[in-house]
């Protein structure tokens, strides 16, 4: 039986975030990215969502290496959870490695981790695979795609990319290398689908630089710029604009401070001496000569910008005349939190610029015309759209077929699907587990759909607790039940409802003359009270029973 090449996404297909892809051949598996996803609104109390590593646990002896395309959270954020279970060398470019080391240090996992810095063009052997990094333009420096040489042919994984001909920090997408791969023959292309619905081309980062410079020139007060902590090129643009307008730069937000320090140390941020200042100097700088770079563009509850908006930041109080710039798009699901901050900042007297009203952020992802160019250069035999919600994947697959991928050779996979390829054709094989794994506090995977459903139930309808003492021998009530409610209605004010509920409890146990099972007593009470309260109030609180045998 001949060996097939297996392509297994564990995250990132059918959602934005949680990117993780396995490539398997025979006894070897390599992993591309280990990302996290930020929780959606209905995931109450959940901090992060990470991929399900179950398939890797079952095949742990095949794991050869992990390759990281770039340093964004949705591609490297789940590494600390991954490294608690698995040992494998991790390969990435210099800045990505720096960001990963900051993250692993935070989780106290740096000691045991084996991280390697790779230059684009270098080839790493991992089992039967030979993996080469090539540069791509994205919204973070040192972003790369991967060329993976397998026994069946060449695979290309673009990572997140766009075609920016005037990028900040000179980071182009290496179309020359991709053309060479296309000439040799590309078996399978996996390409970023995030903006597959957008017509035309993605604008250049240069636009943002110009917009930021104009804002600094025209603002008479302080300018506070919020962006992602990993958007090092955006930080560089702010520093350049500050130098141009003769302003000082103050950095706040823990992750931003850590990343800026690391990027300066590695030489990815150029700031003339004296431009980036500490707290004391910031306090003594006139507001017309100051720029503040902060985290919190997504309205995260504990971030520096949210603290400023709520008036409880240690060093910075928003005042009349401040200009706040949100240089990031709201991740789907975060819009409410972002706009709450915008409202609060306006209330404090600041002028707020966000992407609905000005050109202060461009996407880091390719639009339709750029995706067509990549298809034309590589002319792959098979195509799998990656990184995007289901509609993005479908739209991207159709686009690929319209520009030359043979009909039926563009496969729309979702997390857990297995694509198998042999010498002659490709097909969808089986499925592997790929459900959401929730991180809640220190617990990993101990919160599931049932718990979230209970949390949602409690948050919308409240809880009613019924406490009863039952005679052990006869199953009869010893005394009247006690009823407590939280988040339902104030039963102390509705004495009639409270009394009726107690009577309903007594009635539900009337038939039980002999000794009854606890479970039976509990479910009788629960069913009776739930139905009664629904009839009386048209609400469905969660009913909990506490039964004591006497």
Helices and strands as residue ranges (DSSP letters): E 5-11, E 20-25, E 28-32, E 36-38, E 48-50, H 54-58, G 60-62, E 63-67, H 73-76, H 79-83, E 89-92, H 94-106, E 115-117, E 123-126, E 129-135, E 144-150, E 153-157, G 168-170, H 175-184, E 186-192, H 206-218, E 223-226, H 232-244, E 248-252, H 254-265, E 276-277, H 279-284, G 287-289, E 290-294, H 304-310, E 323-326, H 335-347, E 351-353, H 368-378, E 382-386, H 390-402, E 410-411, E 417-421, E 426-431, E 437-440, E 443-444, H 449-461, E 463-470, E 482-486, H 495-508, H 518-537, E 542-549
